Amino acid sequence: MTGERSSAQPQPPTCLVGRDVLLGDVVSPAPEVTVRVASAADVPALMELEARYYVGNLDPADLADGFLSVLHPAQWFLDTVADGGLHVAEIGGGVVGFIAVTPPPSLVDPRLGPITRVVVELAQVLEFRGTPIARRRWALRGPVLIDRAARGRGVYTAFNELTRAAYRGRYDVGVLFVAADNPRSLHTTTTKLRAEALAEFEVDGRRYHFLAYSFDSRDDESAPT
Ligand SMILES: CC(C)(COP(=O)(O)OP(=O)(O)OC[C@H]1O[C@@H](n2cnc3c(N)ncnc32)[C@H](O)[C@@H]1OP(=O)(O)O)[C@@H](O)C(=O)NCCC(=O)NCCS
Protein backbone atom coordinates (compact mmCIF):
# COMPACT_ATOMS: atom_id res chain seq x y z
CA MET A 1 0.00 0.00 0.00
CA THR A 2 2.93 2.24 -0.63
CA GLY A 3 1.96 5.57 -2.12
CA GLU A 4 3.86 7.88 -4.36
CA ARG A 5 6.79 9.39 -2.57
CA SER A 6 8.09 12.85 -3.13
CA SER A 7 11.70 13.01 -4.17
CA ALA A 8 12.48 16.00 -1.94
CA GLN A 9 13.66 14.93 1.48
CA PRO A 10 11.41 16.61 4.06
CA GLN A 11 12.99 17.99 7.17
CA PRO A 12 10.69 17.31 10.10
CA PRO A 13 11.87 18.98 13.26
CA THR A 14 13.94 16.96 15.66
CA CYS A 15 11.39 15.31 17.87
CA LEU A 16 13.33 14.19 20.86
CA VAL A 17 10.89 14.62 23.66
CA GLY A 18 11.41 13.36 27.14
CA ARG A 19 8.63 13.29 29.67
CA ASP A 20 10.17 16.24 31.44
CA VAL A 21 9.42 18.35 28.39
CA LEU A 22 6.13 17.19 26.99
CA LEU A 23 5.00 14.46 29.30
CA GLY A 24 5.86 16.16 32.55
CA ASP A 25 2.42 15.56 34.02
CA VAL A 26 2.47 11.85 33.46
CA VAL A 27 1.90 10.29 36.85
CA SER A 28 3.16 6.90 35.81
CA PRO A 29 6.56 5.99 37.20
CA ALA A 30 7.55 4.98 33.66
CA PRO A 31 11.08 5.63 32.58
CA GLU A 32 11.63 8.45 30.16
CA VAL A 33 9.54 8.35 27.02
CA THR A 34 11.31 9.50 23.90
CA VAL A 35 9.63 10.18 20.59
CA ARG A 36 11.88 10.56 17.60
CA VAL A 37 11.92 10.26 13.83
CA ALA A 38 12.43 6.61 12.84
CA SER A 39 15.44 5.34 10.93
CA ALA A 40 15.88 2.30 8.70
CA ALA A 41 17.49 0.51 11.66
CA ASP A 42 14.11 0.60 13.45
CA VAL A 43 12.26 -1.23 10.69
CA PRO A 44 12.68 -4.83 11.96
CA ALA A 45 11.39 -3.86 15.42
CA LEU A 46 8.50 -1.92 13.91
CA MET A 47 7.50 -4.82 11.69
CA GLU A 48 7.60 -7.17 14.66
CA LEU A 49 5.43 -4.78 16.68
CA GLU A 50 2.95 -4.36 13.84
CA ALA A 51 2.69 -8.11 13.28
CA ARG A 52 2.02 -8.68 16.98
CA TYR A 53 -1.01 -6.39 16.95
CA TYR A 54 -2.33 -7.31 13.50
CA VAL A 55 -5.97 -8.38 13.73
CA GLY A 56 -5.22 -11.78 12.22
CA ASN A 57 -2.49 -12.53 14.76
CA LEU A 58 -4.21 -11.46 17.97
CA ASP A 59 -6.15 -13.75 20.23
CA PRO A 60 -9.86 -12.85 19.68
CA ALA A 61 -10.12 -12.10 23.41
CA ASP A 62 -7.50 -9.34 22.98
CA LEU A 63 -9.24 -7.53 20.08
CA ALA A 64 -11.22 -5.38 22.51
CA ASP A 65 -7.98 -3.57 23.41
CA GLY A 66 -7.45 -2.51 19.81
CA PHE A 67 -5.76 -3.96 16.76
CA LEU A 68 -4.23 -3.10 13.42
CA SER A 69 -6.01 -3.93 10.17
CA VAL A 70 -3.11 -3.75 7.71
CA LEU A 71 0.27 -5.50 7.64
CA HIS A 72 2.86 -3.48 5.74
CA PRO A 73 5.82 -4.97 3.86
CA ALA A 74 9.37 -3.95 4.72
CA GLN A 75 9.55 -1.75 1.64
CA TRP A 76 6.63 0.34 2.88
CA PHE A 77 8.45 0.96 6.18
CA LEU A 78 11.67 1.82 4.35
CA ASP A 79 9.88 4.17 1.94
CA THR A 80 8.10 5.85 4.83
CA VAL A 81 11.33 6.25 6.78
CA ALA A 82 12.97 7.75 3.67
CA ASP A 83 10.08 10.18 3.40
CA GLY A 84 10.48 11.26 7.04
CA GLY A 85 6.98 9.95 7.81
CA LEU A 86 7.61 7.59 10.70
CA HIS A 87 8.03 8.46 14.36
CA VAL A 88 8.77 5.96 17.09
CA ALA A 89 8.37 6.01 20.84
CA GLU A 90 10.98 4.48 23.09
CA ILE A 91 10.96 3.66 26.76
CA GLY A 92 14.19 2.57 28.30
CA GLY A 93 15.81 2.21 24.88
CA GLY A 94 13.17 -0.17 23.48
CA VAL A 95 10.71 0.75 20.74
CA VAL A 96 7.19 0.72 22.21
CA GLY A 97 5.18 2.37 19.47
CA PHE A 98 5.09 4.12 16.15
CA ILE A 99 3.00 6.42 14.00
CA ALA A 100 3.09 6.97 10.26
CA VAL A 101 2.07 10.05 8.27
CA THR A 102 2.38 9.52 4.54
CA PRO A 103 1.45 11.30 1.32
CA PRO A 104 -1.75 10.18 -0.43
CA PRO A 105 -1.15 6.74 -1.94
CA SER A 106 -1.67 6.47 -5.68
CA LEU A 107 -4.82 4.63 -6.76
CA VAL A 108 -2.86 2.98 -9.56
CA ASP A 109 -0.25 1.54 -7.20
CA PRO A 110 -0.75 -2.25 -7.48
CA ARG A 111 0.45 -2.62 -3.88
CA LEU A 112 -2.50 -0.64 -2.56
CA GLY A 113 -4.50 -2.74 -0.11
CA PRO A 114 -8.31 -2.88 -0.25
CA ILE A 115 -8.95 -0.80 2.88
CA THR A 116 -6.51 1.92 1.92
CA ARG A 117 -7.98 1.97 -1.59
CA VAL A 118 -11.43 2.82 -0.22
CA VAL A 119 -9.92 5.47 2.05
CA VAL A 120 -8.17 7.14 -0.89
CA GLU A 121 -11.35 6.95 -2.98
CA LEU A 122 -13.39 8.53 -0.18
CA ALA A 123 -10.80 11.29 0.19
CA GLN A 124 -11.50 12.20 -3.44
CA VAL A 125 -15.19 12.88 -2.76
CA LEU A 126 -15.64 13.88 0.88
CA GLU A 127 -15.50 17.33 2.42
CA PHE A 128 -13.90 18.17 5.74
CA ARG A 129 -15.21 21.29 7.49
CA GLY A 130 -16.73 22.62 4.28
CA THR A 131 -13.84 22.05 1.87
CA PRO A 132 -13.22 19.01 -0.36
CA ILE A 133 -10.36 17.03 1.14
CA ALA A 134 -8.89 16.52 -2.33
CA ARG A 135 -8.42 20.29 -2.65
CA ARG A 136 -6.32 20.38 0.51
CA ARG A 137 -2.83 19.06 1.13
CA TRP A 138 -3.86 15.79 2.72
CA ALA A 139 -1.95 12.92 4.29
CA LEU A 140 -2.76 9.42 5.35
CA ARG A 141 -2.32 9.12 9.10
CA GLY A 142 -1.60 5.70 10.49
CA PRO A 143 -0.99 3.13 11.49
CA VAL A 144 -0.53 4.24 15.06
CA LEU A 145 0.36 1.61 17.58
CA ILE A 146 1.46 1.65 21.19
CA ASP A 147 2.53 -1.56 22.86
CA ARG A 148 0.08 -2.59 25.58
CA ALA A 149 2.59 -2.03 28.39
CA ALA A 150 3.20 1.56 27.24
CA ARG A 151 -0.43 2.64 26.83
CA GLY A 152 -1.97 5.27 29.05
CA ARG A 153 1.38 7.02 29.55
CA GLY A 154 0.88 10.01 27.29
CA VAL A 155 2.56 8.49 24.26
CA TYR A 156 -0.58 8.89 22.16
CA THR A 157 -0.85 12.59 22.97
CA ALA A 158 2.87 13.03 22.31
CA PHE A 159 2.44 11.37 18.92
CA ASN A 160 -0.44 13.71 18.09
CA GLU A 161 1.37 16.85 19.14
CA LEU A 162 4.67 15.94 17.54
CA THR A 163 3.24 14.85 14.21
CA ARG A 164 1.12 17.97 14.02
CA ALA A 165 4.21 20.08 14.66
CA ALA A 166 6.33 18.06 12.25
CA TYR A 167 3.96 18.04 9.30
CA ARG A 168 1.62 21.03 9.47
CA GLY A 169 3.87 22.91 7.07
CA ARG A 170 3.42 20.08 4.60
CA TYR A 171 -0.18 18.91 5.11
CA ASP A 172 -3.51 20.53 6.01
CA VAL A 173 -5.73 17.53 6.59
CA GLY A 174 -5.01 14.10 7.99
CA VAL A 175 -7.15 11.19 6.86
CA LEU A 176 -7.43 7.90 8.72
CA PHE A 177 -9.62 4.86 9.20
CA VAL A 178 -10.62 3.01 12.33
CA ALA A 179 -12.39 -0.34 12.52
CA ALA A 180 -15.89 0.09 13.92
CA ASP A 181 -15.15 -2.64 16.47
CA ASN A 182 -12.07 -0.83 17.84
CA PRO A 183 -13.76 1.43 20.42
CA ARG A 184 -10.54 2.45 22.15
CA SER A 185 -9.13 3.83 18.90
CA LEU A 186 -12.43 5.49 18.00
CA HIS A 187 -12.44 7.15 21.41
CA THR A 188 -8.86 8.41 21.16
CA THR A 189 -9.15 9.65 17.56
CA THR A 190 -12.36 11.55 18.18
CA THR A 191 -11.67 12.98 21.66
CA LYS A 192 -7.87 13.40 21.73
CA LEU A 193 -6.95 13.89 18.07
CA ARG A 194 -10.29 15.68 17.45
CA ALA A 195 -10.80 13.75 14.22
CA GLU A 196 -14.30 13.77 12.76
CA ALA A 197 -15.99 10.65 11.41
CA LEU A 198 -17.16 11.49 7.89
CA ALA A 199 -18.22 8.13 6.45
CA GLU A 200 -18.46 4.41 7.08
CA PHE A 201 -17.46 1.64 4.75
CA GLU A 202 -17.05 -2.12 4.68
CA VAL A 203 -14.20 -4.28 3.41
CA ASP A 204 -14.24 -8.08 3.64
CA GLY A 205 -17.13 -8.05 6.08
CA ARG A 206 -15.57 -5.60 8.57
CA ARG A 207 -16.87 -2.05 9.03
CA TYR A 208 -14.61 1.00 9.24
CA HIS A 209 -14.99 4.70 9.92
CA PHE A 210 -13.31 7.23 7.68
CA LEU A 211 -12.12 10.20 9.74
CA ALA A 212 -10.31 13.44 9.08
CA TYR A 213 -8.59 16.02 11.28
CA SER A 214 -6.73 19.26 10.88
CA PHE A 215 -2.96 19.42 11.24
CA ASP A 216 -3.44 22.89 12.71
CA SER A 217 -5.09 22.31 16.08
CA ARG A 218 -6.22 25.96 16.13
CA ASP A 219 -8.84 24.90 13.55
CA ASP A 220 -10.39 22.63 16.16
CA GLU A 221 -11.54 25.60 18.21
CA SER A 222 -14.16 26.49 15.60
CA ALA A 223 -15.08 22.88 14.90
CA PRO A 224 -18.43 21.41 15.94
CA THR A 225 -18.25 19.56 19.27
C1 LIG B 1 -5.16 3.36 20.03
C2 LIG B 1 -3.89 3.59 20.85
C3 LIG B 1 -2.79 4.08 19.93
C4 LIG B 1 -4.19 4.68 21.89
O1 LIG B 1 -3.08 4.82 22.76
P1 LIG B 1 -3.29 4.74 24.36
O2 LIG B 1 -1.99 4.91 25.04
O3 LIG B 1 -4.09 3.51 24.65
O4 LIG B 1 -4.19 6.04 24.56
P2 LIG B 1 -4.55 6.77 25.92
O5 LIG B 1 -4.20 5.91 27.09
O6 LIG B 1 -4.01 8.14 25.85
O7 LIG B 1 -6.12 6.86 25.80
C5 LIG B 1 -6.93 5.71 25.80
C6 LIG B 1 -8.35 6.17 25.97
O8 LIG B 1 -9.23 5.13 25.53
C7 LIG B 1 -10.19 4.91 26.55
N1 LIG B 1 -10.60 3.53 26.40
C8 LIG B 1 -9.93 2.43 26.81
N2 LIG B 1 -10.62 1.35 26.44
C9 LIG B 1 -11.74 1.78 25.80
C10 LIG B 1 -12.85 1.13 25.20
N3 LIG B 1 -12.97 -0.21 25.18
N4 LIG B 1 -13.82 1.89 24.62
C11 LIG B 1 -13.71 3.25 24.62
N5 LIG B 1 -12.67 3.93 25.19
C12 LIG B 1 -11.71 3.18 25.76
C13 LIG B 1 -9.49 5.26 27.84
O9 LIG B 1 -10.42 5.54 28.86
C14 LIG B 1 -8.72 6.50 27.41
O10 LIG B 1 -9.55 7.62 27.31
P3 LIG B 1 -9.56 8.81 28.42
O11 LIG B 1 -8.12 9.27 28.58
O12 LIG B 1 -10.47 9.84 27.80
O13 LIG B 1 -10.12 8.17 29.67
C15 LIG B 1 -3.44 2.28 21.57
O14 LIG B 1 -4.46 1.87 22.45
C16 LIG B 1 -3.11 1.16 20.62
O15 LIG B 1 -2.03 1.08 20.08
N6 LIG B 1 -4.09 0.24 20.42
C17 LIG B 1 -3.86 -0.93 19.54
C18 LIG B 1 -3.65 -0.56 18.09
C19 LIG B 1 -4.75 0.32 17.59
O16 LIG B 1 -5.93 0.12 17.85
N7 LIG B 1 -4.33 1.31 16.79
C20 LIG B 1 -5.26 2.18 16.12
C21 LIG B 1 -5.75 1.51 14.88
S1 LIG B 1 -6.85 2.61 14.02
The ligand as a Tripos MOL2 file, in Angstrom:
@<TRIPOS>MOLECULE
LIG
   48    50     1     0     0
SMALL
NO_CHARGES

@<TRIPOS>ATOM
      1 C1         -5.1620    3.3560   20.0340 C.3       1 LIG1
      2 C2         -3.8880    3.5890   20.8480 C.3       1 LIG1
      3 C3         -2.7870    4.0840   19.9340 C.3       1 LIG1
      4 C4         -4.1910    4.6790   21.8950 C.3       1 LIG1
      5 O1         -3.0760    4.8200   22.7640 O.3       1 LIG1
      6 P1         -3.2930    4.7440   24.3630 P.3       1 LIG1
      7 O2         -1.9910    4.9120   25.0420 O.co2     1 LIG1
      8 O3         -4.0890    3.5070   24.6520 O.co2     1 LIG1
      9 O4         -4.1870    6.0360   24.5580 O.3       1 LIG1
     10 P2         -4.5510    6.7670   25.9160 P.3       1 LIG1
     11 O5         -4.1970    5.9110   27.0890 O.co2     1 LIG1
     12 O6         -4.0120    8.1410   25.8460 O.co2     1 LIG1
     13 O7         -6.1220    6.8650   25.7970 O.3       1 LIG1
     14 C5         -6.9290    5.7110   25.8030 C.3       1 LIG1
     15 C6         -8.3550    6.1720   25.9710 C.3       1 LIG1
     16 O8         -9.2330    5.1260   25.5350 O.3       1 LIG1
     17 C7        -10.1950    4.9140   26.5490 C.3       1 LIG1
     18 N1        -10.5970    3.5310   26.4020 N.ar      1 LIG1
     19 C8         -9.9290    2.4310   26.8120 C.ar      1 LIG1
     20 N2        -10.6240    1.3460   26.4420 N.ar      1 LIG1
     21 C9        -11.7380    1.7750   25.7970 C.ar      1 LIG1
     22 C10       -12.8510    1.1270   25.2010 C.ar      1 LIG1
     23 N3        -12.9680   -0.2090   25.1760 N.pl3     1 LIG1
     24 N4        -13.8160    1.8950   24.6240 N.ar      1 LIG1
     25 C11       -13.7080    3.2510   24.6210 C.ar      1 LIG1
     26 N5        -12.6710    3.9300   25.1870 N.ar      1 LIG1
     27 C12       -11.7100    3.1800   25.7650 C.ar      1 LIG1
     28 C13        -9.4880    5.2580   27.8380 C.3       1 LIG1
     29 O9        -10.4160    5.5380   28.8630 O.3       1 LIG1
     30 C14        -8.7240    6.4970   27.4070 C.3       1 LIG1
     31 O10        -9.5470    7.6230   27.3090 O.3       1 LIG1
     32 P3         -9.5620    8.8070   28.4190 P.3       1 LIG1
     33 O11        -8.1170    9.2690   28.5830 O.co2     1 LIG1
     34 O12       -10.4650    9.8400   27.7970 O.co2     1 LIG1
     35 O13       -10.1170    8.1710   29.6740 O.co2     1 LIG1
     36 C15        -3.4450    2.2840   21.5710 C.3       1 LIG1
     37 O14        -4.4580    1.8740   22.4550 O.3       1 LIG1
     38 C16        -3.1150    1.1550   20.6150 C.2       1 LIG1
     39 O15        -2.0260    1.0780   20.0780 O.2       1 LIG1
     40 N6         -4.0930    0.2440   20.4170 N.am      1 LIG1
     41 C17        -3.8640   -0.9310   19.5400 C.3       1 LIG1
     42 C18        -3.6450   -0.5620   18.0920 C.3       1 LIG1
     43 C19        -4.7480    0.3200   17.5890 C.2       1 LIG1
     44 O16        -5.9310    0.1170   17.8540 O.2       1 LIG1
     45 N7         -4.3340    1.3120   16.7890 N.am      1 LIG1
     46 C20        -5.2570    2.1820   16.1190 C.3       1 LIG1
     47 C21        -5.7530    1.5130   14.8830 C.3       1 LIG1
     48 S1         -6.8470    2.6140   14.0180 S.3       1 LIG1
@<TRIPOS>BOND
     1     1     2 1
     2     2     3 1
     3     2     4 1
     4     2    36 1
     5     4     5 1
     6     5     6 1
     7     6     7 2
     8     6     8 1
     9     6     9 1
    10     9    10 1
    11    10    11 2
    12    10    12 1
    13    10    13 1
    14    13    14 1
    15    14    15 1
    16    15    16 1
    17    15    30 1
    18    16    17 1
    19    17    18 1
    20    17    28 1
    21    18    19 ar
    22    18    27 ar
    23    19    20 ar
    24    20    21 ar
    25    21    22 ar
    26    21    27 ar
    27    22    23 1
    28    22    24 ar
    29    24    25 ar
    30    25    26 ar
    31    26    27 ar
    32    28    29 1
    33    28    30 1
    34    30    31 1
    35    31    32 1
    36    32    33 2
    37    32    34 1
    38    32    35 1
    39    36    37 1
    40    36    38 1
    41    38    39 2
    42    38    40 1
    43    40    41 1
    44    41    42 1
    45    42    43 1
    46    43    44 2
    47    43    45 1
    48    45    46 1
    49    46    47 1
    50    47    48 1
@<TRIPOS>SUBSTRUCTURE
     1 LIG1         1 GROUP 0 **** ****
